[in-house]
Amino acid sequence: MGLKSRRLRLDAWGFLRYPAGMIAEVQDRALTAVEHAALAKLVDGYRDRCLWFLRADFLPATLVEALRVLEAIEQHGDLAAFRETRRLRAWLSPPSNATSAAS
């Protein structure tokens, strides 16, 4: 078939590390005030259950930190947490500039 099996590994914090080329590189940037407020609310709500390994005062300041925190909440949270992280992840994703396959 031509597909190679790729093993996912965990880094020192227990986050998934993707092999090179498996996902597109994320352009890191600072979060806006609105993004930061939405993430702070989510992080505070799930800190004890899902983010116990992070500092008590930690809040993500960059896009990469936010995506890693969302991943941890998805892995360790309930269904409501999963849905909320998916909503925030979609909101944080940059709009695509690529031409549609249908056009």
Secondary structure, DSSP 8 states (H G I E B T S, - for coil): --------EE-TTS-EE--TTSS------B--HHHHHHHHHHHHHHHHHH-TTS-TT----BHHHHHHHHHHHHHHS-HHHHHHHHHHHHHHS----S--TT-
